[in-house]
Amino acid sequence: MHISTACSLVLAFVSALATALQPERTVDIFAWPLSAAKPQALSKIGYNSTTATVKTYKTPLIPADEQIVRIGFFHSDSSTTWSGIATSASNLAEGKDKKLQILLNTEGLIYHVGFAAYDPAVVGRSGARKDGLSVEVVPMRAGPAVHMNKPVVLDAEGKLADKEPEKTFLQKYWWAIGIFLVLQLVMAGSKE
């Protein structure tokens, strides 16, 4: 009993140590109204494969007539490659709780972002939050495995074998009908 507790504590410590030793990466998140020529800095996020923190957050200046705002980032390998999503401009208004999701690939690098806005929560706030913005790391998970059908059966000539014709009700259940008739004959003969 004590050995298993000690082993679980050691494993938890090693896991926490491995997470702590991961290098923290940063990404600049931008808000880009459709009518604007260039994006505005929205936030700077520090992240590793399991956690993220909001380093800075600045409410963007969005024109009053603007309805759609793109939220995203420029990839680190190129200053022109953009990944992001579109959301309603009202979602970035002050007083709303905002949640930014950092989607990571298998190497732990950001490949996309997600964004959601909520009315202010009645319960206490938790998580990595700054000025109404919280951030969450979403690692890539394996999708469902493909279940293959039966293998293709070829005949001796290498062609698809003809599908066997569907059997009729009598062809399928002749034996059950036969047993029923024999039982009826036996039961009728025993009454006399």
C-alpha positions in Angstrom: 0.0 0.0 0.0 2.8 2.4 0.9 4.9 1.5 -2.1 2.1 2.3 -4.5 1.5 5.6 -2.8 5.2 6.4 -3.0 5.3 5.4 -6.7 2.3 7.6 -7.6 3.9 10.5 -5.8 7.2 10.0 -7.7 5.3 9.7 -11.0 3.4 12.9 -10.2 6.6 14.7 -9.4 8.3 13.6 -12.6 5.3 14.6 -14.6 5.2 18.0 -13.0 9.0 18.4 -13.5 8.7 17.5 -17.2 6.0 20.0 -17.7 7.9 22.7 -15.8 11.1 22.1 -17.9 9.2 22.5 -21.2 10.2 25.7 -22.9 7.5 28.4 -22.8 6.6 29.7 -26.3 4.8 33.0 -26.9 2.4 34.0 -29.7 0.9 37.3 -30.5 -2.8 37.2 -31.1 -4.3 39.9 -33.3 -7.8 41.3 -33.9 -8.4 42.3 -37.5 -11.6 44.1 -38.4 -12.7 43.4 -42.0 -12.5 47.1 -43.0 -9.0 47.6 -41.5 -5.9 47.4 -43.6 -3.8 45.7 -40.9 -4.5 43.9 -37.6 -4.3 45.3 -34.1 -2.5 43.5 -31.3 -5.0 41.8 -29.0 -3.0 39.7 -26.7 0.4 38.0 -26.1 0.1 34.4 -24.9 2.7 32.3 -23.2 2.1 28.6 -23.6 3.6 25.1 -23.4 2.0 21.7 -24.3 -0.3 21.8 -21.3 -0.8 25.3 -20.0 -1.1 28.9 -21.2 -1.1 32.3 -19.6 -2.2 35.7 -20.8 0.9 37.9 -20.7 -0.8 41.1 -22.1 -4.3 41.9 -23.2 -5.6 45.1 -24.9 -9.2 45.7 -25.9 -9.1 46.4 -29.6 -10.5 49.6 -31.1 -13.2 48.5 -33.5 -15.2 51.0 -35.6 -18.9 51.2 -34.4 -20.2 50.1 -37.8 -17.9 47.0 -37.9 -19.8 43.7 -37.4 -17.1 41.0 -38.1 -13.6 40.8 -36.6 -11.0 38.2 -37.4 -8.9 36.9 -34.5 -5.8 35.0 -35.3 -2.0 35.0 -35.5 0.9 35.0 -38.0 2.8 31.8 -38.2 6.3 32.0 -36.8 7.9 30.6 -40.0 6.3 33.4 -42.1 5.2 36.9 -41.4 2.5 36.6 -44.1 0.8 33.3 -43.3 -2.3 34.0 -41.2 -4.5 31.5 -39.3 -7.6 32.6 -37.5 -11.3 32.7 -37.1 -14.1 35.3 -37.6 -16.3 36.4 -34.8 -18.9 39.1 -34.1 -17.4 42.5 -33.1 -19.7 42.6 -30.1 -17.9 39.6 -28.6 -14.8 41.8 -28.0 -16.8 44.4 -26.1 -15.7 45.2 -22.6 -17.7 43.5 -19.9 -17.8 40.1 -21.7 -15.8 37.1 -20.6 -13.7 35.9 -23.5 -12.0 32.6 -24.0 -9.2 32.0 -26.4 -8.3 28.5 -27.3 -4.8 27.7 -28.5 -4.8 24.5 -30.7 -1.5 22.7 -30.8 -0.2 20.1 -33.2 1.7 17.0 -32.2 5.0 18.9 -31.9 3.4 21.4 -29.5 3.3 24.3 -32.0 0.2 26.4 -32.4 -1.6 25.7 -35.7 -5.0 27.4 -35.0 -7.0 29.4 -32.5 -10.5 29.3 -31.3 -12.5 32.1 -29.6 -15.7 32.3 -27.6 -17.4 35.1 -25.6 -19.8 34.8 -22.7 -21.9 37.1 -20.6 -20.1 37.8 -17.3 -20.1 34.8 -15.1 -21.9 34.9 -11.8 -19.4 32.5 -10.2 -15.8 33.3 -9.3 -13.2 33.5 -12.1 -10.5 30.8 -12.5 -7.8 29.9 -14.8 -5.2 32.0 -16.7 -7.2 35.2 -17.0 -6.5 38.8 -17.6 -9.1 41.6 -18.0 -11.8 39.2 -19.0 -9.7 37.0 -21.3 -8.9 33.5 -20.4 -6.8 31.1 -22.4 -7.0 27.3 -22.8 -4.6 24.8 -24.5 -6.2 22.2 -26.7 -3.7 19.5 -27.8 -4.2 17.5 -30.9 -5.9 14.1 -30.2 -6.0 11.0 -32.4 -9.2 10.7 -34.3 -11.3 7.6 -34.5 -9.7 4.5 -36.2 -11.1 3.4 -39.5 -13.0 0.1 -39.4 -12.5 -1.7 -42.6 -15.2 -3.9 -44.2 -14.6 -7.5 -45.3 -11.7 -8.0 -47.7 -12.5 -8.1 -51.4 -12.8 -11.7 -52.7 -11.7 -12.4 -56.2 -12.5 -15.6 -58.2 -9.9 -17.7 -59.9 -9.8 -15.3 -62.9 -9.0 -12.3 -60.7 -12.4 -10.8 -61.0 -14.9 -9.9 -58.3 -16.9 -12.9 -57.4 -20.6 -12.6 -58.2 -22.7 -11.7 -55.2 -24.7 -14.7 -53.9 -28.4 -14.1 -54.6 -30.6 -13.4 -51.7 -32.4 -16.4 -50.3 -36.2 -16.5 -50.0 -38.0 -17.0 -46.7 -38.7 -20.7 -47.4 -35.0 -21.3 -48.4 -33.8 -19.7 -45.1 -36.3 -21.3 -42.7 -37.4 -24.6 -44.3 -36.0 -26.6 -41.4 -38.0 -24.6 -38.8 -41.2 -25.1 -40.8 -40.4 -28.9 -41.1 -39.9 -29.2 -37.4 -43.2 -27.4 -36.8 -45.1 -29.7 -39.1 -43.6 -32.9 -37.6 -44.6 -31.7 -34.1 -48.1 -31.0 -35.3 -48.4 -34.5 -36.7 -47.0 -36.1 -33.6 -49.3 -34.1 -31.3 -52.4 -34.8 -33.5 -51.6 -38.6 -33.4 -51.2 -38.7 -29.7 -54.8 -37.3 -29.1 -56.5 -40.3 -30.7 
